[in-house]
Amino acid sequence: MHCRLLHLSLLIFNSIAVRSLSIISGGRKSIFSREENANALILVASQKTLPVMVAVIEPLHGAFGESGLLVLPCVAAHLNQIIVDSFLVNYLRPRDNSNNVKVA
């Protein structure tokens, strides 16, 4: 239940943030106003792996070492996941062929 609530709150927050960023950076001319770009940014920004990893490490109470040091690989893994997801979203995004259409 908590995981779903976290995911929903991240999606809502990031949706509002992307819409606000779109308005601030030029409205309809902004790169964030395009639906596929906004959806990709919302998806990548809503990753919840880091809070889940920290929630798993904290109850261990140092059984495998210092909790602060155990979080460092989690941060690195989270950053790697964001980078991989960014490439994946770019690969899976539909190609815009409107620039290649010739007008008679």
MMTF fields as JSON, N, C-alpha, C and O atoms, coordinates in Angstrom:
{
  "mmtfVersion": "1.0.0",
  "mmtfProducer": "UNKNOWN",
  "numBonds": 415,
  "numAtoms": 416,
  "numGroups": 104,
  "numChains": 1,
  "numModels": 1,
  "chainsPerModel": [1],
  "groupsPerChain": [104],
  "chainIdList": ["A"],
  "bondAtomList": [4, 2, 8, 6, 12, 10, 16, 14, 20, 18, 24, 22, 28, 26, 32, 30, 36, 34, 40, 38, 44, 42, 48, 46, 52, 50, 56, 54, 60, 58, 64, 62, 68, 66, 72, 70, 76, 74, 80, 78, 84, 82, 88, 86, 92, 90, 96, 94, 100, 98, 104, 102, 108, 106, 112, 110, 116, 114, 120, 118, 124, 122, 128, 126, 132, 130, 136, 134, 140, 138, 144, 142, 148, 146, 152, 150, 156, 154, 160, 158, 164, 162, 168, 166, 172, 170, 176, 174, 180, 178, 184, 182, 188, 186, 192, 190, 196, 194, 200, 198, 204, 202, 208, 206, 212, 210, 216, 214, 220, 218, 224, 222, 228, 226, 232, 230, 236, 234, 240, 238, 244, 242, 248, 246, 252, 250, 256, 254, 260, 258, 264, 262, 268, 266, 272, 270, 276, 274, 280, 278, 284, 282, 288, 286, 292, 290, 296, 294, 300, 298, 304, 302, 308, 306, 312, 310, 316, 314, 320, 318, 324, 322, 328, 326, 332, 330, 336, 334, 340, 338, 344, 342, 348, 346, 352, 350, 356, 354, 360, 358, 364, 362, 368, 366, 372, 370, 376, 374, 380, 378, 384, 382, 388, 386, 392, 390, 396, 394, 400, 398, 404, 402, 408, 406, 412, 410],
  "bondOrderList": [1, 1, 1, 1, 1, 1, 1, 1, 1, 1, 1, 1, 1, 1, 1, 1, 1, 1, 1, 1, 1, 1, 1, 1, 1, 1, 1, 1, 1, 1, 1, 1, 1, 1, 1, 1, 1, 1, 1, 1, 1, 1, 1, 1, 1, 1, 1, 1, 1, 1, 1, 1, 1, 1, 1, 1, 1, 1, 1, 1, 1, 1, 1, 1, 1, 1, 1, 1, 1, 1, 1, 1, 1, 1, 1, 1, 1, 1, 1, 1, 1, 1, 1, 1, 1, 1, 1, 1, 1, 1, 1, 1, 1, 1, 1, 1, 1, 1, 1, 1, 1, 1, 1],
  "groupList": [{"groupName": "MET", "atomNameList": ["N", "CA", "C", "O"], "elementList": ["N", "C", "C", "O"], "formalChargeList": [0, 0, 0, 0], "bondAtomList": [1, 0, 2, 1, 3, 2], "bondOrderList": [1, 1, 2], "singleLetterCode": "M", "chemCompType": "L-PEPTIDE LINKING"}, {"groupName": "HIS", "atomNameList": ["N", "CA", "C", "O"], "elementList": ["N", "C", "C", "O"], "formalChargeList": [0, 0, 0, 0], "bondAtomList": [1, 0, 2, 1, 3, 2], "bondOrderList": [1, 1, 2], "singleLetterCode": "H", "chemCompType": "L-PEPTIDE LINKING"}, {"groupName": "CYS", "atomNameList": ["N", "CA", "C", "O"], "elementList": ["N", "C", "C", "O"], "formalChargeList": [0, 0, 0, 0], "bondAtomList": [1, 0, 2, 1, 3, 2], "bondOrderList": [1, 1, 2], "singleLetterCode": "C", "chemCompType": "L-PEPTIDE LINKING"}, {"groupName": "ARG", "atomNameList": ["N", "CA", "C", "O"], "elementList": ["N", "C", "C", "O"], "formalChargeList": [0, 0, 0, 0], "bondAtomList": [1, 0, 2, 1, 3, 2], "bondOrderList": [1, 1, 2], "singleLetterCode": "R", "chemCompType": "L-PEPTIDE LINKING"}, {"groupName": "LEU", "atomNameList": ["N", "CA", "C", "O"], "elementList": ["N", "C", "C", "O"], "formalChargeList": [0, 0, 0, 0], "bondAtomList": [1, 0, 2, 1, 3, 2], "bondOrderList": [1, 1, 2], "singleLetterCode": "L", "chemCompType": "L-PEPTIDE LINKING"}, {"groupName": "SER", "atomNameList": ["N", "CA", "C", "O"], "elementList": ["N", "C", "C", "O"], "formalChargeList": [0, 0, 0, 0], "bondAtomList": [1, 0, 2, 1, 3, 2], "bondOrderList": [1, 1, 2], "singleLetterCode": "S", "chemCompType": "L-PEPTIDE LINKING"}, {"groupName": "ILE", "atomNameList": ["N", "CA", "C", "O"], "elementList": ["N", "C", "C", "O"], "formalChargeList": [0, 0, 0, 0], "bondAtomList": [1, 0, 2, 1, 3, 2], "bondOrderList": [1, 1, 2], "singleLetterCode": "I", "chemCompType": "L-PEPTIDE LINKING"}, {"groupName": "PHE", "atomNameList": ["N", "CA", "C", "O"], "elementList": ["N", "C", "C", "O"], "formalChargeList": [0, 0, 0, 0], "bondAtomList": [1, 0, 2, 1, 3, 2], "bondOrderList": [1, 1, 2], "singleLetterCode": "F", "chemCompType": "L-PEPTIDE LINKING"}, {"groupName": "ASN", "atomNameList": ["N", "CA", "C", "O"], "elementList": ["N", "C", "C", "O"], "formalChargeList": [0, 0, 0, 0], "bondAtomList": [1, 0, 2, 1, 3, 2], "bondOrderList": [1, 1, 2], "singleLetterCode": "N", "chemCompType": "L-PEPTIDE LINKING"}, {"groupName": "ALA", "atomNameList": ["N", "CA", "C", "O"], "elementList": ["N", "C", "C", "O"], "formalChargeList": [0, 0, 0, 0], "bondAtomList": [1, 0, 2, 1, 3, 2], "bondOrderList": [1, 1, 2], "singleLetterCode": "A", "chemCompType": "L-PEPTIDE LINKING"}, {"groupName": "VAL", "atomNameList": ["N", "CA", "C", "O"], "elementList": ["N", "C", "C", "O"], "formalChargeList": [0, 0, 0, 0], "bondAtomList": [1, 0, 2, 1, 3, 2], "bondOrderList": [1, 1, 2], "singleLetterCode": "V", "chemCompType": "L-PEPTIDE LINKING"}, {"groupName": "GLY", "atomNameList": ["N", "CA", "C", "O"], "elementList": ["N", "C", "C", "O"], "formalChargeList": [0, 0, 0, 0], "bondAtomList": [1, 0, 2, 1, 3, 2], "bondOrderList": [1, 1, 2], "singleLetterCode": "G", "chemCompType": "PEPTIDE LINKING"}, {"groupName": "LYS", "atomNameList": ["N", "CA", "C", "O"], "elementList": ["N", "C", "C", "O"], "formalChargeList": [0, 0, 0, 0], "bondAtomList": [1, 0, 2, 1, 3, 2], "bondOrderList": [1, 1, 2], "singleLetterCode": "K", "chemCompType": "L-PEPTIDE LINKING"}, {"groupName": "GLU", "atomNameList": ["N", "CA", "C", "O"], "elementList": ["N", "C", "C", "O"], "formalChargeList": [0, 0, 0, 0], "bondAtomList": [1, 0, 2, 1, 3, 2], "bondOrderList": [1, 1, 2], "singleLetterCode": "E", "chemCompType": "L-PEPTIDE LINKING"}, {"groupName": "GLN", "atomNameList": ["N", "CA", "C", "O"], "elementList": ["N", "C", "C", "O"], "formalChargeList": [0, 0, 0, 0], "bondAtomList": [1, 0, 2, 1, 3, 2], "bondOrderList": [1, 1, 2], "singleLetterCode": "Q", "chemCompType": "L-PEPTIDE LINKING"}, {"groupName": "THR", "atomNameList": ["N", "CA", "C", "O"], "elementList": ["N", "C", "C", "O"], "formalChargeList": [0, 0, 0, 0], "bondAtomList": [1, 0, 2, 1, 3, 2], "bondOrderList": [1, 1, 2], "singleLetterCode": "T", "chemCompType": "L-PEPTIDE LINKING"}, {"groupName": "PRO", "atomNameList": ["N", "CA", "C", "O"], "elementList": ["N", "C", "C", "O"], "formalChargeList": [0, 0, 0, 0], "bondAtomList": [1, 0, 2, 1, 3, 2], "bondOrderList": [1, 1, 2], "singleLetterCode": "P", "chemCompType": "L-PEPTIDE LINKING"}, {"groupName": "ASP", "atomNameList": ["N", "CA", "C", "O"], "elementList": ["N", "C", "C", "O"], "formalChargeList": [0, 0, 0, 0], "bondAtomList": [1, 0, 2, 1, 3, 2], "bondOrderList": [1, 1, 2], "singleLetterCode": "D", "chemCompType": "L-PEPTIDE LINKING"}, {"groupName": "TYR", "atomNameList": ["N", "CA", "C", "O"], "elementList": ["N", "C", "C", "O"], "formalChargeList": [0, 0, 0, 0], "bondAtomList": [1, 0, 2, 1, 3, 2], "bondOrderList": [1, 1, 2], "singleLetterCode": "Y", "chemCompType": "L-PEPTIDE LINKING"}],
  "groupTypeList": [0, 1, 2, 3, 4, 4, 1, 4, 5, 4, 4, 6, 7, 8, 5, 6, 9, 10, 3, 5, 4, 5, 6, 6, 5, 11, 11, 3, 12, 5, 6, 7, 5, 3, 13, 13, 8, 9, 8, 9, 4, 6, 4, 10, 9, 5, 14, 12, 15, 4, 16, 10, 0, 10, 9, 10, 6, 13, 16, 4, 1, 11, 9, 7, 11, 13, 5, 11, 4, 4, 10, 4, 16, 2, 10, 9, 9, 1, 4, 8, 14, 6, 6, 10, 17, 5, 7, 4, 10, 8, 18, 4, 3, 16, 3, 17, 8, 5, 8, 8, 10, 12, 10, 9],
  "groupIdList": [1, 2, 3, 4, 5, 6, 7, 8, 9, 10, 11, 12, 13, 14, 15, 16, 17, 18, 19, 20, 21, 22, 23, 24, 25, 26, 27, 28, 29, 30, 31, 32, 33, 34, 35, 36, 37, 38, 39, 40, 41, 42, 43, 44, 45, 46, 47, 48, 49, 50, 51, 52, 53, 54, 55, 56, 57, 58, 59, 60, 61, 62, 63, 64, 65, 66, 67, 68, 69, 70, 71, 72, 73, 74, 75, 76, 77, 78, 79, 80, 81, 82, 83, 84, 85, 86, 87, 88, 89, 90, 91, 92, 93, 94, 95, 96, 97, 98, 99, 100, 101, 102, 103, 104],
  "secStructList": [7, 2, 2, 2, 2, 2, 2, 2, 2, 2, 2, 2, 2, 2, 2, 2, 2, 2, 2, 2, 2, 2, 2, 2, 6, 6, 4, 4, 4, 1, 4, 4, 4, 1, 2, 2, 2, 2, 2, 2, 2, 2, 2, 2, 2, 6, 7, 7, 2, 2, 2, 2, 2, 2, 2, 2, 2, 4, 4, 4, 6, 6, 6, 6, 1, 7, 2, 2, 2, 2, 2, 2, 2, 2, 2, 2, 2, 2, 2, 2, 2, 2, 2, 2, 2, 2, 2, 2, 2, 2, 2, 2, 1, 7, 7, 7, 7, 4, 4, 4, 7, 7, 7, 7],
  "xCoordList": [0.82, 0.0, 0.86, 0.592, 1.9, 2.758, 3.509, 3.739, 3.887, 4.617, 3.729, 4.191, 2.477, 1.545, 1.305, 1.225, 1.192, 0.996, 2.213, 2.07, 3.402, 4.627, 4.677, 4.984, 4.379, 4.407, 3.385, 3.694, 2.194, 1.158, 1.541, 1.343, 2.086, 2.482, 3.628, 3.646, 4.586, 5.664, 5.128, 5.555, 4.206, 3.627, 2.869, 2.99, 2.099, 1.33, 2.27, 2.111, 3.237, 4.186, 4.946, 5.078, 5.447, 6.225, 5.356, 5.834, 4.108, 3.205, 2.991, 3.027, 2.768, 2.597, 3.891, 3.858, 5.026, 6.318, 6.612, 7.103, 6.318, 6.574, 5.647, 6.077, 4.396, 3.467, 3.933, 3.902, 4.36, 4.863, 6.127, 6.284, 7.012, 8.232, 7.928, 8.605, 6.929, 6.511, 6.002, 6.336, 5.204, 4.651, 5.757, 5.775, 6.673, 7.748, 8.713, 9.225, 8.967, 10.004, 9.479, 10.16, 8.316, 7.889, 6.525, 6.168, 5.763, 4.405, 4.38, 5.042, 3.617, 3.466, 4.738, 4.896, 5.648, 6.907, 7.953, 8.986, 7.699, 8.648, 8.776, 7.82, 9.969, 10.2, 9.399, 9.084, 9.073, 8.319, 6.827, 6.089, 6.374, 4.95, 4.569, 3.393, 5.556, 5.26, 4.931, 5.645, 3.859, 3.345, 4.352, 4.505, 5.036, 5.975, 7.166, 7.675, 7.621, 8.717, 8.261, 8.987, 7.075, 6.54, 6.35, 6.7, 5.801, 5.598, 6.923, 7.028, 7.934, 9.245, 9.86, 10.405, 9.774, 10.336, 9.607, 10.236, 8.297, 7.519, 7.888, 8.028, 8.047, 8.397, 9.776, 9.942, 10.748, 12.111, 12.225, 12.925, 11.546, 11.637, 10.866, 11.085, 9.982, 9.151, 9.737, 9.02, 11.004, 11.628, 11.585, 11.872, 11.232, 11.127, 12.088, 11.896, 13.11, 14.029, 14.843, 15.087, 15.27, 16.107, 15.366, 15.914, 14.141, 13.441, 13.177, 13.203, 12.926, 12.687, 13.974, 13.951, 15.111, 16.387, 16.736, 17.196, 16.52, 16.813, 15.882, 16.297, 14.631, 13.683, 14.083, 13.759, 14.773, 15.246, 16.502, 16.668, 17.382, 18.649, 18.447, 19.103, 17.565, 17.404, 17.058, 17.645, 16.14, 15.834, 16.971, 16.907, 17.999, 19.118, 19.96, 20.684, 19.875, 20.587, 22.07, 22.636, 22.689, 24.133, 24.595, 25.765, 23.737, 24.139, 25.178, 25.999, 25.153, 26.101, 27.087, 27.782, 27.149, 28.037, 27.249, 26.063, 27.923, 27.287, 26.172, 26.357, 25.019, 23.889, 24.218, 23.803, 24.963, 25.336, 26.195, 26.048, 27.091, 27.946, 27.184, 27.478, 26.212, 25.415, 24.502, 24.085, 24.194, 23.315, 24.059, 23.429, 25.378, 26.144, 25.974, 25.737, 26.087, 25.831, 24.376, 24.091, 23.472, 22.065, 21.891, 21.148, 22.572, 22.512, 23.1, 22.534, 24.227, 24.848, 23.919, 23.783, 23.288, 22.36, 21.158, 20.667, 20.686, 19.553, 19.917, 19.133, 21.086, 21.532, 21.696, 21.339, 22.237, 22.361, 20.994, 20.821, 20.03, 18.692, 18.063, 17.397, 18.263, 17.728, 18.358, 17.663, 19.668, 20.353, 19.864, 19.574, 19.771, 19.297, 17.851, 17.499, 17.014, 15.62, 15.522, 14.638, 16.414, 16.407, 16.706, 16.05, 17.697, 18.0, 16.852, 16.521, 16.251, 15.145, 13.938, 13.307, 13.614, 12.486, 12.751, 11.852, 13.971, 14.325, 14.228, 13.799, 14.624, 14.561, 13.122, 12.782, 12.284, 10.913, 9.95, 8.828, 10.383, 9.511, 9.239, 10.141, 7.988, 7.673, 8.441, 8.605, 8.904, 9.685, 8.766, 7.7, 9.181, 8.42, 8.895, 10.003, 8.072, 8.43, 7.813, 7.835, 7.265, 6.624, 7.63, 7.261, 8.902, 9.926, 10.318, 10.855, 10.046, 10.427, 9.359, 9.574, 8.203, 7.088, 7.3, 7.528, 7.222, 7.39, 6.035, 5.043, 6.01, 4.777, 4.787, 5.763, 3.692, 3.622, 3.227, 3.123],
  "yCoordList": [-1.193, 0.0, 1.25, 2.191, 1.268, 2.445, 2.672, 3.811, 1.585, 1.688, 2.321, 3.151, 1.932, 2.514, 3.993, 4.809, 4.326, 5.717, 6.564, 7.686, 6.024, 6.721, 6.926, 8.021, 5.885, 5.976, 6.995, 7.801, 6.964, 7.908, 9.342, 10.254, 9.542, 10.899, 11.41, 12.59, 10.552, 10.964, 11.317, 12.305, 10.523, 10.811, 12.139, 12.93, 12.381, 13.632, 14.823, 15.822, 14.724, 15.825, 16.124, 17.286, 15.084, 15.293, 15.782, 16.539, 15.373, 15.891, 17.385, 18.14, 17.807, 19.237, 19.991, 21.08, 19.42, 20.073, 20.231, 21.278, 19.207, 19.289, 20.309, 21.064, 20.343, 21.348, 22.759, 23.663, 22.939, 24.248, 24.627, 25.775, 23.677, 23.92, 24.281, 25.123, 23.658, 23.968, 25.398, 26.112, 25.815, 27.174, 28.209, 29.233, 27.94, 28.884, 29.01, 30.098, 27.921, 27.926, 28.192, 27.853, 28.775, 29.186, 28.71, 28.883, 28.129, 27.709, 26.632, 25.603, 26.865, 25.854, 25.639, 24.597, 26.605, 26.474, 25.693, 25.316, 25.452, 24.745, 23.289, 22.674, 22.753, 21.335, 20.443, 19.299, 20.972, 20.197, 20.173, 19.402, 20.999, 21.018, 19.875, 19.528, 19.288, 18.129, 16.938, 16.647, 16.265, 15.2, 14.076, 13.594, 13.655, 12.537, 12.928, 12.097, 14.18, 14.627, 14.737, 14.35, 15.258, 15.379, 14.0, 13.794, 13.063, 11.708, 11.039, 10.362, 11.224, 10.625, 11.215, 10.483, 12.523, 13.169, 12.742, 12.513, 12.636, 12.196, 10.766, 10.456, 9.899, 8.503, 8.384, 7.681, 9.067, 8.968, 9.621, 9.108, 10.738, 11.44, 10.741, 11.035, 9.836, 9.169, 7.846, 7.037, 7.616, 6.386, 6.353, 7.356, 5.221, 5.117, 4.079, 3.62, 3.709, 2.68, 3.13, 2.335, 4.384, 4.844, 4.825, 4.316, 5.358, 5.264, 3.823, 3.518, 2.951, 1.543, 0.901, 0.141, 1.205, 0.643, 1.12, 0.334, 2.392, 2.931, 2.307, 2.032, 2.086, 1.449, 0.01, -0.496, -0.654, -2.021, -2.001, -2.86, -1.037, -0.981, -0.549, -1.075, 0.384, 0.959, -0.074, -0.015, -1.012, -1.99, -2.967, -3.685, -3.006, -3.916, -3.465, -4.271, -2.195, -1.638, -1.978, -2.355, -1.844, -2.029, -3.468, -3.72, -4.425, -5.833, -6.13, -7.032, -5.391, -5.599, -4.441, -4.335, -3.586, -2.43, -1.173, -1.229, -0.051, 1.234, 1.507, 1.339, 1.927, 2.215, 3.317, 3.251, 4.33, 5.417, 4.954, 5.444, 4.016, 3.49, 2.534, 2.444, 1.825, 0.911, 1.66, 1.109, 2.905, 3.7, 4.172, 4.398, 4.322, 4.823, 3.968, 4.528, 2.637, 1.849, 1.965, 1.845, 2.198, 2.392, 3.664, 3.682, 4.725, 5.983, 5.777, 6.244, 5.085, 4.812, 3.972, 4.247, 2.962, 2.129, 2.943, 2.755, 3.846, 4.69, 5.61, 5.762, 6.219, 7.075, 6.278, 6.754, 5.066, 4.204, 3.869, 3.858, 3.598, 3.273, 4.459, 4.281, 5.666, 6.857, 7.037, 7.359, 6.833, 6.977, 5.934, 6.265, 4.686, 3.621, 3.87, 3.672, 4.302, 4.599, 5.756, 5.766, 6.725, 7.846, 7.36, 7.776, 6.482, 5.929, 5.05, 5.073, 4.279, 3.399, 4.195, 3.836, 5.268, 6.109, 6.727, 6.789, 7.181, 7.776, 6.744, 7.068, 5.51, 4.443, 4.035, 3.785, 3.966, 3.498, 4.582, 4.287, 5.819, 6.938, 6.872, 6.584, 7.141, 7.129, 8.226, 9.332, 7.905, 8.855, 9.894, 9.562, 11.131, 12.238, 12.437, 12.923, 12.068, 12.175, 13.414, 13.538, 14.329, 15.499, 16.426, 17.204, 16.358, 17.19, 16.679, 17.428, 15.407, 14.814, 14.896, 14.458, 15.455, 15.546, 16.75, 17.857, 16.532, 17.625, 18.245, 17.543, 19.553, 20.281, 20.656, 21.218, 20.345, 20.629, 22.05, 22.451],
  "zCoordList": [0.0, 0.0, 0.0, -0.748, 0.84, 0.919, -0.386, -0.791, -1.035, -2.301, -3.376, -4.16, -3.407, -4.38, -4.094, -5.012, -2.823, -2.439, -2.811, -3.296, -2.584, -2.972, -4.481, -4.952, -5.233, -6.695, -7.196, -8.073, -6.655, -7.068, -6.716, -7.519, -5.523, -5.139, -6.005, -6.352, -6.364, -7.263, -8.65, -9.247, -9.158, -10.475, -10.466, -11.402, -9.424, -9.342, -9.208, -9.909, -8.32, -8.128, -9.412, -9.797, -10.081, -11.294, -12.448, -13.293, -12.5, -13.531, -13.36, -14.331, -12.13, -11.857, -12.15, -12.722, -11.761, -11.99, -13.478, -13.901, -14.279, -15.726, -16.374, -17.247, -15.968, -16.522, -16.156, -16.991, -14.921, -14.492, -15.257, -15.672, -15.441, -16.194, -17.639, -18.23, -18.197, -19.561, -19.663, -20.608, -18.703, -18.71, -18.528, -19.211, -17.608, -17.312, -18.484, -18.745, -19.188, -20.224, -21.63, -22.598, -21.781, -23.11, -23.548, -24.713, -22.677, -23.027, -24.097, -23.963, -25.158, -26.212, -27.013, -27.649, -26.995, -27.727, -26.947, -27.5, -25.687, -24.833, -25.25, -25.724, -25.066, -25.365, -24.411, -24.741, -23.228, -22.247, -22.549, -21.936, -23.478, -23.803, -24.742, -24.849, -25.424, -26.277, -25.388, -24.428, -25.715, -24.852, -24.636, -23.514, -25.692, -25.538, -24.668, -23.916, -24.757, -23.894, -22.445, -21.53, -22.242, -20.883, -20.252, -19.09, -21.01, -20.48, -20.135, -19.112, -20.979, -20.716, -19.451, -18.625, -19.298, -18.117, -16.847, -15.814, -16.922, -15.761, -15.385, -14.202, -16.369, -16.113, -15.467, -14.47, -16.034, -15.511, -14.13, -13.258, -13.933, -12.656, -11.539, -10.364, -11.881, -10.867, -10.386, -9.798, -10.619, -10.142, -8.632, -7.978, -8.075, -6.623, -6.045, -4.919, -6.796, -6.313, -5.117, -4.21, -5.091, -3.985, -2.649, -1.672, -2.561, -1.268, -0.835, 0.358, -1.785, -1.442, -0.938, 0.03, -1.595, -1.142, 0.261, 1.089, 0.53, 1.86, 2.895, 4.021, 2.517, 3.437, 3.745, 4.819, 2.836, 3.081, 3.946, 4.813, 3.722, 4.462, 5.914, 6.813, 6.142, 7.48, 8.558, 9.639, 8.324, 9.391, 9.698, 10.696, 8.868, 9.125, 10.309, 10.893, 10.67, 11.823, 11.816, 12.843, 10.657, 10.565, 10.572, 10.86, 10.271, 10.277, 9.191, 9.357, 8.098, 7.005, 6.868, 5.858, 7.864, 7.829, 8.154, 8.482, 8.059, 8.334, 7.333, 6.128, 7.835, 6.958, 5.961, 4.804, 6.4, 5.513, 4.36, 3.24, 4.617, 3.549, 2.633, 1.441, 3.188, 2.365, 1.4, 0.381, 1.717, 0.855, -0.402, -1.436, -0.33, -1.476, -2.742, -3.812, -2.659, -3.875, -4.349, -5.54, -3.41, -3.785, -4.598, -5.579, -4.193, -4.947, -6.335, -7.323, -6.417, -7.72, -8.605, -9.797, -8.03, -8.81, -9.271, -10.384, -8.421, -8.785, -9.945, -10.882, -9.894, -10.997, -12.292, -13.369, -12.181, -13.37, -13.943, -15.161, -13.091, -13.567, -14.28, -15.3, -13.762, -14.42, -15.791, -16.754, -15.891, -17.179, -18.178, -19.328, -17.75, -18.643, -19.064, -20.227, -18.123, -18.461, -19.443, -20.3, -19.33, -20.271, -21.69, -22.645, -21.821, -23.135, -23.637, -24.823, -22.736, -23.118, -23.59, -24.584, -22.886, -23.281, -24.646, -25.484, -24.877, -26.157, -27.279, -28.387, -26.997, -28.004, -28.312, -29.469, -27.295, -27.472, -27.942, -28.354, -27.879, -28.259, -29.759, -30.546, -30.154, -31.581, -32.298, -31.781, -33.483, -34.272, -34.902, -35.421, -34.851, -35.438, -36.868, -37.093, -37.826, -39.235, -39.887, -41.111, -39.088, -39.665, -40.329, -41.209, -39.922, -40.541, -41.932, -42.748, -42.192, -43.458, -44.524, -45.654, -44.181, -45.125, -46.008, -45.521, -47.339, -48.289, -48.587, -48.787, -48.612, -48.897, -50.358, -50.856, -51.057, -52.495, -52.767, -53.926]
}
